[in-house]
């Protein structure tokens, strides 16, 4: 009799387990600890709610305030938030915002240089709350630098007979809203074009030639103002990696550039290029 009862209990337990497993398979769901956790974690929203700047001798201290808000419920999210400025990071330990179901806190960046920083805050989540990341928040640390914006346009003689002269003119324009206090222009000629002189009217006090590069200090440029550096060259016979070619036209590249020196160091730069075709003597077209 005792053996019969034990046998019946075993059969009942096996039958019950089969029902549970069958129900799980029939519903298409097999619960695991990870699945249950993901289903019960409450969504959150992380935000940067404010910043405070304190200038110092070695840079600015930036205090960043953050919040983490759950999508539902009356419990505030605990845990940590990592704030990044794109180069470094600091960490926030959340505390409850009064009686609200919101986690808040702040952390500091030290010794920041003047400039724009993109701040993001990432909540790491917990067993009850899902992780989330804030939208980028751009912050200007210190005063904004008023940089000039330069635009250059290089125009050279399109075709030149070997042994004859041509020229290149580099126009430099301040295309920004702020003055450029000190602008320098350069025209860099390739070896096939030999620099003769530069500047307008055959000579110019501020224009010099070093090697095969013409340079000139254009001075300050007001917004919208344009000044021009002109260099005259002599075309040499064409040169290739193998030999001098006196019977073939070749095309060479000329580079023009301009840079502005502002009050805090190097400022705006601009580059442009043009091409000169060197024509062998005796050709009927130029």
Residue pairs with C-beta under 8 A, 6 or more apart in sequence:
24 30
24 31
37 127
40 128
41 125
41 127
41 128
41 129
41 130
42 70
42 71
42 72
42 73
42 77
42 128
42 129
42 130
43 70
43 71
43 130
43 132
44 68
44 69
44 70
44 71
44 77
44 123
44 125
44 129
44 130
44 131
44 132
45 68
45 69
45 71
45 132
46 66
46 67
46 68
46 81
46 121
46 122
46 123
46 132
46 133
46 134
47 66
47 67
47 69
47 121
47 134
47 135
48 64
48 65
48 66
48 83
48 119
48 120
48 121
48 134
48 137
49 65
49 66
49 67
49 104
50 64
50 65
51 62
51 63
51 64
51 65
51 119
51 137
51 139
52 62
52 63
52 65
53 60
53 61
53 62
53 63
53 141
53 142
54 60
54 61
54 63
55 142
56 111
58 111
59 110
59 111
59 112
59 113
60 111
60 112
60 113
60 114
60 141
60 142
61 108
61 109
61 110
61 111
61 112
62 85
62 108
62 109
62 112
62 117
62 139
62 141
63 106
63 107
63 108
64 83
64 90
64 106
64 107
64 108
64 109
64 119
64 121
65 104
65 105
65 106
66 81
66 83
66 92
66 104
66 105
66 106
66 121
66 134
67 97
67 102
67 103
67 104
68 77
68 79
68 81
68 94
68 102
68 103
68 104
68 123
68 129
68 132
69 77
69 101
69 102
69 103
70 76
70 77
70 101
70 102
70 129
73 101
74 101
75 101
75 128
76 94
76 96
76 97
76 100
76 101
76 102
76 103
77 94
77 102
77 103
77 123
77 126
77 128
77 129
78 94
78 103
78 126
79 94
79 103
79 123
79 124
79 125
79 126
79 129
80 91
80 92
80 93
80 94
80 123
80 124
81 91
81 92
81 94
81 105
81 121
81 122
81 123
81 124
82 89
82 90
82 91
82 92
82 121
82 122
82 124
83 89
83 90
83 91
83 92
83 107
83 119
83 120
83 121
83 122
84 119
84 120
84 121
84 122
85 109
85 112
85 117
85 118
85 119
86 117
86 118
88 109
90 107
90 108
90 109
91 107
92 105
92 106
92 107
92 121
93 105
94 103
94 104
94 105
95 103
95 104
95 105
96 102
96 103
96 104
97 103
97 104
112 141
113 141
113 142
114 141
114 142
114 143
114 145
115 140
115 141
115 142
116 138
116 139
116 140
116 141
117 138
117 139
117 141
118 136
118 137
118 138
119 136
119 137
119 138
119 139
120 133
120 134
120 135
120 136
120 137
121 133
121 134
122 131
122 132
122 133
122 134
123 129
123 131
123 132
123 133
124 131
125 131
125 132
145 262
145 264
146 178
146 262
147 176
147 178
147 260
147 262
147 267
147 268
148 174
148 176
148 178
148 179
148 180
148 183
148 221
148 260
148 262
148 267
148 268
149 174
149 175
149 176
149 177
149 268
150 172
150 173
150 174
150 175
150 176
150 180
150 183
150 221
150 258
150 259
150 260
150 268
150 269
150 270
151 172
151 173
151 175
151 270
152 170
152 171
152 172
152 173
152 185
152 256
152 257
152 258
152 270
152 271
152 272
153 170
153 171
153 173
153 272
154 168
154 169
154 170
154 171
154 187
154 254
154 255
154 256
154 272
154 273
154 274
155 168
155 169
155 171
155 274
156 166
156 167
156 168
156 169
156 254
156 274
156 275
156 276
157 166
157 167
157 168
157 276
158 275
158 276
158 277
159 249
159 276
159 277
159 279
159 285
159 286
160 166
160 235
160 276
160 277
160 278
160 279
160 286
161 235
161 278
161 279
161 280
161 281
161 283
161 286
162 235
162 236
162 237
162 238
162 246
162 278
162 279
162 280
162 281
163 234
163 235
163 236
163 281
164 234
164 235
165 196
165 232
165 233
165 234
165 235
166 193
166 232
166 233
166 235
166 276
167 230
167 231
167 232
167 233
168 187
168 189
168 230
168 231
168 233
168 254
168 256
168 274
168 276
169 228
169 229
169 230
170 185
170 186
170 187
170 228
170 229
170 230
170 256
170 258
170 272
171 226
171 227
171 228
172 183
172 185
172 218
172 221
172 226
172 227
172 228
172 229
172 258
172 270
173 221
173 224
173 225
173 226
174 180
174 183
174 221
174 222
174 223
174 224
174 225
174 226
174 260
175 223
175 224
176 223
176 268
177 223
178 223
179 220
179 221
179 222
179 223
180 220
180 221
180 260
180 262
180 267
180 268
181 220
181 260
181 261
181 262
181 263
182 217
182 219
182 220
182 260
182 261
182 262
183 217
183 218
183 219
183 220
183 221
183 227
183 258
183 259
183 260
183 261
184 215
184 216
184 217
184 218
184 258
184 259
184 261
185 215
185 216
185 218
185 227
185 229
185 256
185 257
185 258
186 213
186 214
186 215
186 216
186 229
186 256
186 257
186 258
187 198
187 213
187 214
187 229
187 231
187 254
187 255
187 256
188 212
188 213
188 254
188 255
188 256
188 257
189 195
189 212
189 213
189 214
189 231
189 233
189 254
190 212
190 252
190 253
190 254
191 212
191 236
191 239
192 235
192 236
192 237
192 238
192 239
192 250
192 252
192 278
193 212
193 233
193 234
193 235
193 236
193 252
193 254
193 276
193 278
194 212
194 233
194 234
194 235
194 236
195 209
195 212
195 213
195 214
195 231
195 232
195 233
196 231
196 232
196 233
196 234
197 203
197 209
197 231
197 232
198 204
198 207
198 208
198 209
198 214
198 216
198 229
198 230
198 231
198 232
199 205
199 206
199 207
199 216
199 229
199 230
200 228
200 230
204 216
206 216
206 217
206 218
206 219
207 214
207 215
207 216
207 229
208 214
208 215
208 216
209 215
209 231
214 229
214 231
215 229
216 229
218 227
218 229
218 258
219 227
221 227
221 260
229 256
235 276
235 278
236 278
237 244
237 245
237 246
237 278
237 280
238 244
238 245
238 246
238 248
238 249
238 250
238 278
238 280
239 245
239 250
240 250
245 280
246 280
246 281
247 280
248 280
249 277
249 278
249 279
249 280
249 283
250 277
250 278
251 275
251 276
251 277
251 278
252 275
252 276
252 278
253 273
253 274
253 275
254 273
254 274
254 275
254 276
255 271
255 272
255 273
256 271
256 272
256 273
256 274
257 269
257 270
257 271
257 272
258 269
258 270
259 266
259 267
259 268
259 269
259 270
260 267
260 268
260 269
261 267
279 285
279 286
